[in-house]
Amino acid sequence: MKQLKVTVNGKVYDVAVEEVSTDTPIVNAAEPSNTPKPAATEIASGQTAVKSPMPGTVLDIKVTAGQSVKKGDVLMVLEAMKMENDISAPQDGTINAVKVSKGESVESDQLLFVIG
């Protein structure tokens, strides 16, 4: 093992690097893992699922369960890739369920709200 210092965006990190022989298989960390995604949550007929369009962090939730919303109303703010994205209601209705909380990390296609 070699101990090295790496600087990323002005911050210094101490790292340990292992030398491997040419016959040692290299695993690419960028390859998708075989870890299963959480099972999809089923919603009742006549309800609409509002899902995350991208992975990110929930910065703010603007609605509560039981609240009436109009199409285009902002339901929450999602930070992704250093940008704040408004997640809006796709239709008029009532918020039946809020499935996330402020500060939570979400994955792409994760259920955020149920509108009825």
C-alpha positions in Angstrom: 0.0 0.0 0.0 1.1 3.5 -0.8 -0.1 6.5 1.2 -0.8 9.5 -1.1 -2.4 12.9 -0.7 -5.0 13.9 -3.3 -6.4 17.4 -3.7 -9.9 17.8 -5.1 -11.4 21.3 -5.4 -8.9 22.6 -3.0 -9.5 20.0 -0.3 -6.7 17.6 0.6 -7.6 13.9 1.1 -5.2 11.2 2.5 -5.7 8.0 0.5 -4.2 4.5 0.5 -3.5 3.0 -2.9 -2.8 -0.7 -3.4 -0.6 -1.9 -6.2 -1.9 -4.9 -8.0 -0.3 -7.3 -10.5 -1.4 -7.5 -14.1 -3.2 -10.8 -13.5 -5.5 -9.3 -10.8 -9.0 -8.6 -12.1 -10.0 -4.9 -11.9 -13.6 -4.2 -10.9 -15.1 -1.0 -12.4 -16.9 0.9 -9.7 -18.9 2.7 -12.4 -20.6 -0.5 -13.6 -24.2 -0.9 -12.2 -24.5 -3.1 -9.2 -26.8 -6.0 -9.0 -28.5 -4.5 -5.9 -32.2 -4.6 -6.5 -34.1 -1.3 -6.4 -36.9 -1.0 -3.8 -40.2 -2.5 -4.9 -42.6 0.0 -6.5 -45.3 1.2 -4.2 -48.8 0.5 -5.6 -51.4 3.2 -5.4 -55.2 3.0 -5.6 -57.1 3.3 -8.8 -57.9 6.9 -9.6 -54.9 8.2 -7.9 -51.8 9.7 -9.5 -48.2 9.0 -8.4 -45.8 11.9 -8.5 -42.3 10.4 -8.9 -38.8 11.9 -8.8 -37.6 12.8 -12.3 -33.9 12.4 -11.1 -31.8 11.6 -8.1 -31.4 14.4 -5.6 -32.0 15.8 -2.2 -35.3 17.1 -0.9 -34.7 20.8 0.0 -38.3 21.8 0.8 -41.8 20.3 0.8 -44.5 22.9 0.0 -47.6 20.8 0.7 -49.1 18.5 3.3 -51.4 15.5 3.2 -55.0 16.6 2.7 -54.1 19.8 1.0 -55.8 20.7 -2.3 -53.5 21.5 -5.3 -54.0 22.8 -8.8 -52.1 21.6 -11.8 -48.7 23.3 -11.9 -48.6 24.1 -8.1 -45.1 23.5 -6.7 -45.2 20.4 -4.4 -41.5 20.4 -3.4 -38.0 21.6 -4.3 -35.5 19.0 -5.3 -31.8 19.7 -5.5 -30.0 17.8 -8.2 -26.5 18.6 -9.6 -26.3 21.9 -7.7 -29.6 23.1 -9.2 -32.9 23.6 -7.5 -35.8 22.0 -9.4 -39.5 22.6 -8.6 -41.6 19.4 -8.7 -45.1 20.4 -9.7 -48.5 18.8 -9.5 -49.4 17.1 -12.8 -53.2 17.6 -12.2 -55.7 19.2 -9.8 -56.5 17.1 -6.8 -55.8 16.5 -3.1 -52.5 15.3 -1.7 -53.3 11.9 -0.3 -49.8 11.0 0.8 -46.4 12.7 1.2 -43.8 9.9 0.8 -40.6 11.9 1.4 -39.2 14.3 4.0 -37.0 17.3 4.0 -33.3 16.5 3.7 -34.0 13.0 2.3 -32.0 11.7 -0.6 -34.3 10.3 -3.4 -33.6 8.1 -6.4 -34.9 8.6 -9.9 -38.4 7.3 -10.3 -39.0 7.2 -6.5 -42.6 7.9 -5.3 -42.8 11.4 -3.8 -46.5 12.1 -3.6 -49.9 10.5 -4.2 -52.6 12.8 -5.6 -56.2 11.8 -5.6 
